[in-house]
Amino acid sequence: MSRERVVIVGAGFAGFEAARTLSRRVRDEAEIVLLNPTDYFLYVPLLPQVAAGILEPRRVTVSLTGALPRVRLVLGEAGHVDLDARRVGYTGPEGERGELAYDRLVLAVGSVNKLLPVPGVAEYAHGFRGLPEALYLRDHVIRQTELAATAADRRECAARCTFVVVGAGYTGTEVAAQGKLLTDALVRGQLVWKHEPKPRWLLLDIAPRILPELDSRLSETADRVLRGRGVDVRTGTSVKEAGPTGITLDDGEFIETHTLVWCVGVRPDPLVSELGLPVERGRLLVDPQLNVPGHPEVFACGDAAAVPDLSRPGKFTPMTAQHAGRQGKVAGRNVAASLGHGERRAYKHNDLGFVVDLGGVKAAANPLGVPLSGPLAAAVTRGYHLAAMPGNRTRVAADWLLEAILPRQAVQLGLVRSGAVPLESSSPELVRSPGTASEE
């Protein structure tokens, strides 16, 4: 008798944990297929450290085939789902098309950059969701700083060493914090700086405070650290227009810059809205057991799913890595139960707190609701990341140790060009049109 097939779409926090939990429960009694554009799981929270040159790129990736030995990996980007025929269509890494039939389906496609109708943003900004974007930003920041050091005049120098981050949430705050330390290190130790001013970082957000989605005490700590480091933090401010030479703010001020990093948030993968099923702000509605109503064979979790928050009746769980990973475990358990292994359970989880790495020995954290700052918060933050990572812990810890005692290797590798990481891409983990794009 043939085994039933479970297809899991996406290998982010939710998809990875769903595959790992399911494979441990059913072992070889079901065929588990994981469809993902890359052969690795990406630990997104440490991407700012890749962009800052603290961690090597492979440190934040975990091999899917190595970590999930009982799971068959299919490289491809899901394009459509036929719920009636129970098939998932996909495009492979070399443009080939294929289909996967399923008996159970887990949708864990995650999220993509959120675009706002701001003129010029799609053309001149870059997001920060995938490894290619982090590698591009690292090269770009080093390049602009080096060009600024040899600029012919003060105005060109100022434009090249002005870096603007839009969106003061978790990602944007860490990018600005780590980026400022990187450019300070470039100026201090590896360049002959002939001009004033020094590199300048701006962090903008329309919200009244940075980290608006987190506890106000975390926000205050992060704001104090950034301002003390010299980051120009502007809340209640948005971008009106972006162009090739700079941006215009909503108050009319024009800022000359060659760097616009877009971190305003994420939206569910568009694949979800194309299913023709009920959604909540682009997220697929599911029941507390992560089942799609009317389709008992379909489960959804992570950023793609609107999961009822049982700890806050009437609300849905926020789109965070913490929830995605835990939902993935519940989804894997419930799929296994639908195959006769164990019992189902509803998803319920209370936040254990958040950590924000601000670079060096600075961080903000509130484990179990206890607010921390300074070196203690930094130790807790790094300890949390090591515990949460499914692999590479020793290598990550080694890179942190080397960062503490050795200067950074500030070189451009040129692996990812500007046009290869468009902001509007629905798959930020993939490099687009390699070898055909040029640096602006």
Secondary structure, DSSP 8 states (H G I E B T S, - for coil): ----EEEEE--SHHHHHHHHHHHHHHTTSSEEEEEESSSEEE-GGGHHHHHTTSS-GGGGEEEHHHH-TTSEEEE-EEEEEETTTTEEEEE-TTS-EEEEE-SEEEE---EEE---S-TTHHHH-B--SSHHHHHHHHHHHHHHHHHHHT-SSHHHHHHHTEEEEE--SHHHHHHHHHHHHHHHHIIIII----SSS--EEEEEESSSSSSTTS-HHHHHHHHHHHHHHT-EEEES--EEEEETTEEEETTS-EEE-SEEEE-S-EEE-HHHHTT-S-EETTEEE--TTSEETTEEEEEE-GGGEE-B-TTSTT-B--S-HHHHHHHHHHHHHHHHHHTTSS------------EEE-STT-EEE-GGG--EEHHHHHHHHHHHHHHH-SS-HHHHHHHHHHHHHS---------S-GGGS-TT-S-TTS--STTT----
